[in-house]
Amino acid sequence: MKKYKSVFFDADDTLFDYPLAERTALLASLDEFAITAEPETVIAAYKRHNRDVWQAFERGETDQATLRIERFRRLAAELGISDLPLARIGSFYLEALSRQSQLLPGALATVRALAEKFPLALVTNGIAAVQKKRFAASPITAYFQSIVISEEVGLAKPDPRIFEPALQKIGVQAADVLFVGDSVSSDMAAARNAGMDFCWLNPSGTPVPAGHSPAYIIATIHELPGLPGL
């Protein structure tokens, strides 16, 4: 049986409750900029546009500076808001988001338990100014020996080179690491590209996409410490 030497984690939707953080920041933005559209309609539309822009970023088709504005430009166009100050709402939203450090149920206990046995790394595609504040406010990050943020290293998942700073700091090879994440397009693809075993956090039971073969599939983070090799 394979025995791992380290465990790497994605951050949002794996350990951090990103939907709650996003929702809280969006509602604050609606109040700040007096957007009167029905909140659930705005949130649903923003999620669509944000997902599309982030996927373009992962494909290398845009950069984070553009991303911060483009998702709100598309939102304003859909809602018919012609005078929304895009740069200002983009900045306000990020500041509000940076104050959200809510964790998913079981995340802290799971990471704490694994940190007693393995060196851990956190690897995220998030915006540095936002993620650093969120991480600093959370007790979970004390258990990580390496934290890699895409904007700081100039590489983003699924580019396998994003793992290099953590691999070097911890002193392990990709083949000896289990990477835990929720995203097919960034996390699962990055692990495949790096030759790293992947544990897919898949609470909705989505079928495995063609071309991928995760080593493990779990529905909740609580299941992780009981997997073979851990």
C-alpha positions in Angstrom: 0.0 0.0 0.0 1.3 3.4 -0.9 2.2 5.6 2.0 2.1 9.4 1.4 4.8 11.7 2.7 2.7 14.9 2.6 -0.8 16.2 2.0 -1.6 19.3 -0.1 -5.0 21.0 0.1 -6.9 23.4 -2.1 -8.5 26.2 0.0 -11.9 27.4 -1.1 -14.7 24.8 -1.2 -12.3 22.3 0.2 -11.5 23.8 3.6 -13.0 27.3 3.5 -16.7 27.9 3.1 -16.4 30.0 0.0 -20.1 30.2 -0.9 -20.8 31.7 2.5 -17.9 34.1 2.2 -19.0 35.1 -1.3 -22.6 35.6 -0.3 -21.7 37.8 2.7 -19.4 40.0 0.6 -21.9 40.3 -2.2 -24.8 41.3 0.1 -22.5 44.0 1.6 -21.7 45.2 -1.9 -25.4 45.5 -2.8 -26.0 47.7 0.2 -22.9 49.8 -0.3 -23.8 50.6 -4.0 -27.6 50.7 -3.5 -28.3 47.9 -6.0 -32.0 47.3 -5.7 -32.3 44.1 -7.8 -33.5 41.1 -6.0 -30.5 39.8 -4.0 -30.9 36.1 -4.9 -31.0 37.1 -8.6 -27.9 39.1 -8.3 -26.0 36.4 -6.4 -27.0 33.7 -8.9 -25.9 35.9 -11.9 -22.6 36.9 -10.2 -21.8 33.2 -9.6 -22.2 32.4 -13.2 -20.1 35.3 -14.4 -17.5 34.8 -11.8 -17.2 31.1 -12.7 -16.8 31.9 -16.4 -14.1 34.5 -15.8 -12.2 32.3 -13.4 -12.3 29.5 -15.9 -10.9 31.8 -18.5 -8.2 32.7 -16.1 -7.3 29.1 -15.6 -7.0 28.7 -19.3 -4.6 31.6 -19.5 -7.0 33.8 -21.4 -7.2 36.7 -18.9 -5.4 38.0 -15.8 -6.5 38.6 -12.3 -6.6 42.4 -12.7 -9.1 42.0 -15.6 -11.0 39.3 -13.7 -11.7 41.7 -10.8 -13.6 44.1 -13.1 -14.9 41.8 -15.8 -17.2 39.8 -13.6 -18.9 43.0 -12.4 -19.0 44.4 -15.9 -20.9 41.3 -17.1 -23.2 41.5 -14.0 -24.0 45.1 -14.6 -24.8 44.4 -18.3 -27.1 41.5 -17.3 -28.9 43.6 -14.7 -29.1 46.7 -16.9 -27.1 48.9 -14.5 -25.3 51.4 -16.7 -23.7 53.6 -14.0 -22.2 50.9 -11.7 -18.7 52.1 -10.8 -16.9 48.8 -11.7 -13.5 49.5 -10.2 -15.0 50.7 -6.9 -17.4 47.8 -6.5 -14.7 45.4 -7.5 -12.4 46.8 -4.8 -15.1 47.0 -2.2 -16.2 43.4 -2.8 -12.6 42.1 -2.4 -12.2 44.0 0.8 -15.4 42.5 2.1 -14.4 39.1 1.0 -11.0 39.4 2.7 -12.9 39.6 6.0 -14.5 36.2 5.5 -12.6 33.2 7.0 -15.4 30.7 7.6 -14.4 27.1 7.4 -16.4 24.1 6.2 -17.6 21.7 8.9 -14.9 19.3 9.9 -12.1 21.1 8.1 -10.2 22.3 11.2 -10.4 18.9 13.0 -9.3 17.0 9.8 -6.3 19.3 9.2 -5.3 19.2 12.8 -5.3 15.4 12.8 -3.3 15.1 9.6 -0.8 17.7 10.7 0.3 15.3 13.5 1.4 12.8 10.8 2.3 14.8 7.7 3.7 18.2 6.6 0.9 20.0 5.0 0.6 22.6 2.2 -2.2 24.9 1.1 -2.3 25.8 -2.6 -4.9 28.3 -3.9 -5.6 30.2 -7.1 -7.1 33.0 -5.1 -6.2 36.7 -5.2 -3.3 37.3 -2.8 -4.6 40.4 -0.9 -7.9 38.5 -0.2 -6.5 35.1 0.6 -3.7 36.4 2.9 -6.2 38.2 5.1 -8.6 35.3 5.2 -5.9 32.9 6.1 -4.4 35.1 8.7 -7.8 35.3 10.5 -8.2 31.5 10.5 -6.8 29.0 13.0 -6.4 26.4 10.3 -3.4 28.0 8.6 -1.2 27.4 11.6 -1.0 23.7 10.6 0.5 24.4 7.2 4.2 24.4 6.5 3.7 26.0 3.1 1.0 28.3 1.7 1.1 29.0 -2.1 -1.1 31.7 -3.6 -1.2 31.8 -7.4 -0.9 35.6 -7.7 2.3 35.6 -5.6 4.0 32.9 -7.7 2.7 33.9 -11.1 1.3 30.5 -11.8 -2.2 29.1 -11.4 -3.7 25.6 -11.2 -4.0 23.6 -13.4 -0.3 24.5 -14.2 1.6 21.9 -12.2 4.5 24.3 -11.6 2.3 26.0 -8.9 3.2 23.1 -6.6 6.9 23.6 -6.9 7.4 26.1 -4.0 5.6 23.7 -1.6 7.4 20.6 -2.8 10.7 22.3 -2.4 9.9 23.8 1.1 8.6 20.5 2.4 11.2 18.4 0.6 9.0 15.8 -1.1 8.4 14.6 -4.7 5.0 15.0 -6.4 4.6 11.3 -6.5 4.6 11.1 -2.7 1.9 13.7 -2.2 -1.9 13.4 -2.0 -3.6 16.6 -3.2 -7.1 17.2 -1.9 -9.5 19.5 -3.8 -13.0 20.1 -5.2 -12.4 21.6 -8.6 -12.1 19.4 -11.8 -10.8 22.2 -14.0 -8.1 23.5 -11.6 -7.4 20.9 -8.7 -8.0 17.6 -10.4 -6.3 18.8 -13.6 -3.3 20.2 -11.7 -2.8 16.9 -9.8 -2.9 15.0 -13.1 -0.5 17.3 -14.8 1.9 17.1 -11.8 1.8 13.3 -11.5 0.3 13.7 -8.1 -2.4 11.5 -6.6 -5.7 13.3 -6.2 -8.5 13.1 -3.6 -11.7 14.6 -5.0 -14.0 16.2 -2.5 -17.2 15.6 -4.4 -20.3 16.2 -2.1 -22.7 16.2 -5.0 -21.6 12.8 -6.4 -20.8 14.1 -9.8 -19.4 11.4 -12.2 -15.7 11.4 -12.8 -15.0 13.4 -16.0 -13.4 11.6 -18.9 -9.6 11.7 -18.9 -9.3 11.8 -15.1 -8.8 9.1 -12.5 -8.7 10.4 -8.9 -7.1 8.1 -6.4 -10.0 8.7 -4.0 -13.4 10.3 -4.0 -15.0 11.5 -0.7 -18.2 13.3 0.0 -17.1 15.1 3.1 -13.7 16.2 4.5 -14.3 14.0 7.6 -13.6 10.9 5.4 -10.0 12.0 4.5 -8.0 10.8 7.5 -9.3 7.3 7.1 -8.1 6.8 3.5 -5.4 4.2 2.8 -1.9 5.7 2.9 -2.9 8.4 5.4 
